Amino acid sequence: MKSVFGRYIPGNSFLYKIDPRIKLLIALLYIILAFLISNFIDMFIILTPAIIAYIYSTKKVRPLIKLMKLPFFICVIIFFVNIYTINSEIIAKDNYFPEYFKVLIQTNKTINGVNTVIKYGLSLNNVNRVTALFLRIYTMILITTLLTNTTRPILLNKSIEDLMWPLKFLFVPTHIIATIISIALRFIPTLVDEAGRIIKAQSSRGVDFKRGKFKEKIIAFTTLIIPLFVSSFQKADDLSNSMETRGYDPYEKRTKYRQIKPRFIDILLFLIILLVASFLILNYLNLSKNMNINIYDLRNIELYKYIRIIG
C-alpha cells in the first residue's frame, strides 16, 4: 500500500469542500496546540476529532495505524535516552510520583563537597514524557496528512500564498515561498514511492535490508540512499524543465483564474475550533490552579463568572 502522507486522495466529503485557507489555519492551530497543551485530557480533546475526520474523509482505518510508526520509533529512542537523563534528583525535585521509580543504575557523584548517590532507571515521569511526545508528533503528522489528502496541491499553494499576503508589504516573495512549500509537500509521497521501488529492485539483486550485521546493513542502506538522491535530483531537474517550457516566471505578475471565497459554514467551523482552542489555552495558563477553578467542572459557578469577565 502506498504511503498516504502528503498525497492528495480524490474525494467528495465535507472536508474536501472546506475553504483551503480555513483548513490550513485549523491545521496550524492544531499543531501549535499539540505542542502547547500540558494535559492528556486536552490532548485527547484535539486528537479525537482529527481521527474521526480522517476516518470520515478516507473511509479507512489502517493508514491511521501506519502513521504511528515514525512517532513510535522516535519515542522508543527518547525513552532509552531518558533512562540515563532523568535521575532520582529530578524525580524528587518535580515530586512526580517518586514511588514509581525502579532503579537500574546508580552512581556516586560529589556535589558541593558531598558524596551523593544518583540513581537512574524507569520512572512514571519518563513514561509520561514519552507518551506526551508520541501524541504530539502523531497529532502533527495526522493533521498534516489530513490537510494534504483533502486539498489539491494548487489550492494548497494558493492558500499558503493568501495567508502570507501581508508579507508582500515587506517585499517578501510570497508566491515563490508558497510554491517551494507546495512542491516540498508534493515531493514527499513521490520520494516514498521511489524509495519503495529502489528497495524492491535492490532486493531482487540480492541486497538484504533486514538481516545481517550492523556494518552490512549500513552498506545495504547506501544502496538505497545514493540512488534515491540521484533520482531526486533528476525529478527536480525534470520539474524545473517542464515549468520553464510552460513559460513559468515567478517574478511576473500573475492573474487568478479561480477565486476562493469562504462560505458561512467555513467561518462557523473556524470559530468553533477557535473557541475550543481558547478553552485549551485557558487551561494551559494554569488558571484553574492559580484561581482554584477546575475548568472541567461545568457545574462550578466561578468558572462562568470568569468567562463573563473575559468576555
BANU-594906 format. One line per field, with one value per residue (C-alpha): residue number from 1; residue in three letters; x, y, z. Coordinates in steps of 0.001 Angstrom, whole numbers, always signed. Layout:
REM residues N
nr = c(NUM  ...)
rest = c(ALA  ...)
xx = c(X  ...)
yy = c(Y  ...)
zz = c(Z  ...)
END
This chain:
REM residues 311
nr = c(1  2  3  4  5  6  7  8  9  10  11  12  13  14  15  16  17  18  19  20  21  22  23  24  25  26  27  28  29  30  31  32  33  34  35  36  37  38  39  40  41  42  43  44  45  46  47  48  49  50  51  52  53  54  55  56  57  58  59  60  61  62  63  64  65  66  67  68  69  70  71  72  73  74  75  76  77  78  79  80  81  82  83  84  85  86  87  88  89  90  91  92  93  94  95  96  97  98  99  100  101  102  103  104  105  106  107  108  109  110  111  112  113  114  115  116  117  118  119  120  121  122  123  124  125  126  127  128  129  130  131  132  133  134  135  136  137  138  139  140  141  142  143  144  145  146  147  148  149  150  151  152  153  154  155  156  157  158  159  160  161  162  163  164  165  166  167  168  169  170  171  172  173  174  175  176  177  178  179  180  181  182  183  184  185  186  187  188  189  190  191  192  193  194  195  196  197  198  199  200  201  202  203  204  205  206  207  208  209  210  211  212  213  214  215  216  217  218  219  220  221  222  223  224  225  226  227  228  229  230  231  232  233  234  235  236  237  238  239  240  241  242  243  244  245  246  247  248  249  250  251  252  253  254  255  256  257  258  259  260  261  262  263  264  265  266  267  268  269  270  271  272  273  274  275  276  277  278  279  280  281  282  283  284  285  286  287  288  289  290  291  292  293  294  295  296  297  298  299  300  301  302  303  304  305  306  307  308  309  310  311)
rest = c(MET  LYS  SER  VAL  PHE  GLY  ARG  TYR  ILE  PRO  GLY  ASN  SER  PHE  LEU  TYR  LYS  ILE  ASP  PRO  ARG  ILE  LYS  LEU  LEU  ILE  ALA  LEU  LEU  TYR  ILE  ILE  LEU  ALA  PHE  LEU  ILE  SER  ASN  PHE  ILE  ASP  MET  PHE  ILE  ILE  LEU  THR  PRO  ALA  ILE  ILE  ALA  TYR  ILE  TYR  SER  THR  LYS  LYS  VAL  ARG  PRO  LEU  ILE  LYS  LEU  MET  LYS  LEU  PRO  PHE  PHE  ILE  CYS  VAL  ILE  ILE  PHE  PHE  VAL  ASN  ILE  TYR  THR  ILE  ASN  SER  GLU  ILE  ILE  ALA  LYS  ASP  ASN  TYR  PHE  PRO  GLU  TYR  PHE  LYS  VAL  LEU  ILE  GLN  THR  ASN  LYS  THR  ILE  ASN  GLY  VAL  ASN  THR  VAL  ILE  LYS  TYR  GLY  LEU  SER  LEU  ASN  ASN  VAL  ASN  ARG  VAL  THR  ALA  LEU  PHE  LEU  ARG  ILE  TYR  THR  MET  ILE  LEU  ILE  THR  THR  LEU  LEU  THR  ASN  THR  THR  ARG  PRO  ILE  LEU  LEU  ASN  LYS  SER  ILE  GLU  ASP  LEU  MET  TRP  PRO  LEU  LYS  PHE  LEU  PHE  VAL  PRO  THR  HIS  ILE  ILE  ALA  THR  ILE  ILE  SER  ILE  ALA  LEU  ARG  PHE  ILE  PRO  THR  LEU  VAL  ASP  GLU  ALA  GLY  ARG  ILE  ILE  LYS  ALA  GLN  SER  SER  ARG  GLY  VAL  ASP  PHE  LYS  ARG  GLY  LYS  PHE  LYS  GLU  LYS  ILE  ILE  ALA  PHE  THR  THR  LEU  ILE  ILE  PRO  LEU  PHE  VAL  SER  SER  PHE  GLN  LYS  ALA  ASP  ASP  LEU  SER  ASN  SER  MET  GLU  THR  ARG  GLY  TYR  ASP  PRO  TYR  GLU  LYS  ARG  THR  LYS  TYR  ARG  GLN  ILE  LYS  PRO  ARG  PHE  ILE  ASP  ILE  LEU  LEU  PHE  LEU  ILE  ILE  LEU  LEU  VAL  ALA  SER  PHE  LEU  ILE  LEU  ASN  TYR  LEU  ASN  LEU  SER  LYS  ASN  MET  ASN  ILE  ASN  ILE  TYR  ASP  LEU  ARG  ASN  ILE  GLU  LEU  TYR  LYS  TYR  ILE  ARG  ILE  ILE  GLY)
xx = c(+0  +1334  +2007  -847  +1337  +1488  -645  -3917  -6685  -9707  -12978  -16234  -16756  -17380  -13666  -12932  -15388  -13957  -12064  -8381  -7266  -9553  -8196  -4624  -5355  -7018  -4053  -1565  -3714  -3866  -89  +505  -1989  -448  +2899  +1391  -1104  +150  -2755  -3640  -7356  -6707  -4599  -7393  -9886  -7998  -6877  -10298  -11958  -8916  -9175  -12932  -12410  -9746  -11929  -14904  -12951  -10947  -13225  -10046  -8584  -5389  -3480  -4058  -2039  +659  +1122  +2114  +5364  +7527  +6369  +6693  +10268  +11233  +9642  +11423  +14759  +13736  +12569  +16009  +17707  +15514  +16566  +20076  +18983  +16046  +17619  +16373  +17167  +14900  +12130  +12444  +12550  +9437  +7755  +6165  +5155  +8578  +7231  +7015  +10762  +12658  +16411  +18541  +21871  +23313  +26498  +28310  +28813  +30329  +28007  +29202  +31708  +29072  +29172  +25697  +24217  +22490  +20029  +18884  +16083  +12490  +10048  +6490  +7929  +9749  +6628  +4598  +7044  +7373  +3605  +3045  +5727  +4140  +701  +2112  +4105  +1220  -1223  +1108  +1541  -2184  -3283  -702  -1792  -5458  -4701  -2748  -5167  -8200  -6670  -5489  -1844  -2882  -5399  -2882  -333  -2899  -3980  -364  +172  -3039  -2177  +1291  -212  +721  +4398  +4179  +4376  +7834  +8813  +8858  +8301  +5285  +4410  +7875  +7838  +4343  +5423  +8503  +6415  +3808  +6427  +8176  +4914  +4142  +7597  +7203  +4924  +6931  +10167  +8469  +7237  +10661  +12338  +9947  +10787  +14537  +14233  +12398  +14948  +17933  +16297  +15865  +19634  +20359  +20665  +19174  +17976  +16619  +19239  +22949  +25316  +25185  +28022  +26291  +23052  +24896  +26361  +22917  +21470  +23906  +22493  +19189  +20362  +22621  +20058  +17376  +19479  +20196  +16508  +15525  +17876  +16657  +12997  +13766  +15557  +12622  +10196  +12213  +12464  +8721  +7916  +10329  +8881  +5415  +6656  +6538  +8146  +7732  +8584  +5895  +2530  +19  -3762  -6135  -8362  -10246  -11336  -11800  -14470  -15144  -18671  -20649  -20108  -16326  -16254  -18527  -16246  -13186  -14908  -15825  -12230  -11021  -13402  -12117  -8536  -9253  -10636  -7476  -5170  -7093  -6166  -2553  -2210  -2993  -5904  -7615  -4623  -3986  -7652  -8729  -11055  -11491  -12320  -13605  -16253  -19030  -21142  -18685  -20364  -16997  -15981  -18867  -18110  -14568  -15784  -18005  -15007  -13032  -15939)
yy = c(+0  +3412  +5999  +8475  +11167  +14260  +12673  +14120  +11499  +12485  +12549  +14402  +14523  +17588  +18159  +18471  +21372  +23464  +26602  +25536  +28659  +27751  +24192  +25464  +27809  +24986  +22694  +25307  +25918  +22178  +21778  +24753  +23381  +19906  +21245  +23849  +21997  +20106  +17814  +14398  +15229  +18288  +16192  +13673  +16533  +17718  +14268  +12574  +14950  +14619  +10806  +10942  +13439  +11230  +8112  +10091  +11532  +8448  +5609  +3805  +2934  +1107  +4269  +5667  +2770  +3125  +6785  +5673  +4056  +7193  +8683  +5256  +4834  +8321  +7745  +4410  +6186  +9048  +6529  +4903  +8307  +9474  +6466  +7956  +11601  +11551  +10646  +10405  +14082  +15248  +12925  +14257  +17877  +17508  +15300  +13358  +10002  +9214  +5878  +4667  +4647  +1434  +1827  +249  +2087  +4160  +6219  +8276  +11981  +14744  +17762  +20769  +18558  +15995  +12458  +11814  +8659  +9407  +6768  +6175  +3916  +3551  +6163  +7274  +10664  +9053  +7195  +10392  +12425  +9776  +9278  +13034  +13281  +10382  +12009  +15377  +14012  +11750  +14675  +16793  +14015  +13179  +16787  +17367  +14155  +15107  +18532  +17200  +14283  +16562  +19620  +19846  +20962  +24046  +25120  +24433  +26602  +29395  +29173  +29438  +32441  +34140  +33686  +35142  +38145  +40734  +39888  +41437  +44854  +43798  +42854  +39143  +36932  +35122  +33367  +31805  +30676  +29199  +27337  +25928  +24696  +23185  +21368  +20096  +18634  +17107  +15517  +13565  +10787  +10737  +10060  +7448  +5581  +5902  +4507  +1541  +826  +1054  -1327  -3888  -3500  -3900  -6840  -8607  -8165  -9898  -6911  -7756  -4724  -6719  -9324  -9207  -7372  -3641  -2928  -4965  -3066  +252  -919  -2078  +1258  +3128  +1187  +2882  +6402  +7038  +6033  +7959  +11140  +10673  +10102  +13157  +15469  +14019  +14589  +18130  +18827  +17408  +19561  +22739  +21990  +21364  +24597  +26528  +25114  +26190  +29753  +29868  +33012  +33541  +37248  +38090  +39430  +36592  +36651  +34300  +32007  +30713  +32960  +31249  +32696  +31326  +30122  +30694  +27084  +27516  +30591  +28886  +25838  +28023  +29931  +26652  +25417  +28797  +28577  +25115  +26346  +29254  +26791  +24671  +27694  +28808  +25515  +25828  +29130  +27218  +29476  +26528  +26202  +29884  +30775  +27472  +26747  +23344  +24230  +20703  +21026  +22752  +22931  +25396  +28824  +30589  +29317  +31139  +34289  +34218  +33628  +36712  +38712  +37558  +38485)
zz = c(+0  -949  +1713  +2197  +3765  +1542  -1184  -2470  -2473  -4616  -2712  -2208  +1553  +3704  +4362  +633  +348  +3188  +2180  +1901  +3789  +6687  +6639  +6677  +9600  +11534  +10821  +12062  +15148  +15809  +15591  +17902  +20432  +20260  +21481  +23799  +25967  +29005  +29833  +28455  +28558  +26377  +24023  +23501  +23059  +19956  +18758  +18763  +16222  +13952  +13969  +13321  +10482  +8889  +9022  +7688  +4750  +3721  +4958  +6091  +9488  +8546  +7485  +10986  +12388  +9724  +10649  +14171  +13001  +12895  +16249  +17882  +16594  +17827  +21236  +21742  +21258  +23572  +26186  +26452  +26397  +29294  +31369  +31535  +31835  +34284  +37625  +41193  +41862  +39045  +40245  +43793  +42604  +40436  +43071  +40225  +41739  +43227  +44481  +40854  +40264  +39536  +39920  +37194  +37609  +40422  +40547  +43154  +42460  +44547  +44705  +46752  +48519  +49495  +48144  +46679  +45176  +41858  +40678  +37112  +35963  +34902  +36123  +35559  +34613  +31683  +30535  +30822  +28735  +26039  +25797  +25519  +22813  +20905  +20971  +19879  +16942  +15917  +16019  +13880  +11275  +11268  +10767  +8014  +6284  +6563  +5075  +2093  +1485  +1178  -536  -4129  -4473  -6479  -3828  -1069  -2861  -3237  +409  +1610  -655  +523  +4204  +3575  +1764  +4482  +3922  +458  +2104  +3352  -232  +631  -2471  -1020  -4279  -4540  -892  -1289  -4424  -2670  +276  -2045  -4140  -990  +334  -3048  -3288  -23  -1398  -4640  -2757  -557  -3641  -5268  -2134  -2215  -5854  -5169  -2197  -4358  -7177  -4838  -3045  -6396  -6887  -3584  -1226  +2186  +4167  +7127  +8007  +8630  +10944  +11595  +9138  +6431  +6995  +6624  +3307  +2177  +3238  +970  -2000  -1187  -307  -3313  -5991  -4083  -4162  -7880  -8588  -6505  -8413  -11706  -10799  -9623  -12921  -14912  -12920  -13495  -17237  -17533  -15659  -17870  -21107  -19940  -19539  -15761  -14344  -10580  -10832  -13391  -12277  -12221  -12528  -10711  -12739  -9701  -6848  -3490  -1220  +2274  +2988  +6161  +7253  +6831  +9064  +11617  +11739  +12255  +15078  +16805  +16556  +17815  +20781  +21706  +21303  +23649  +26179  +25988  +26173  +29259  +30857  +29675  +31503  +34719  +35571  +37218  +39555  +40210  +40730  +42324  +39416  +37822  +34218  +33565  +36279  +34328  +37496  +39016  +39045  +39442  +36011  +34326  +36318  +34982  +31428  +31728  +32923  +29881  +27603)
END
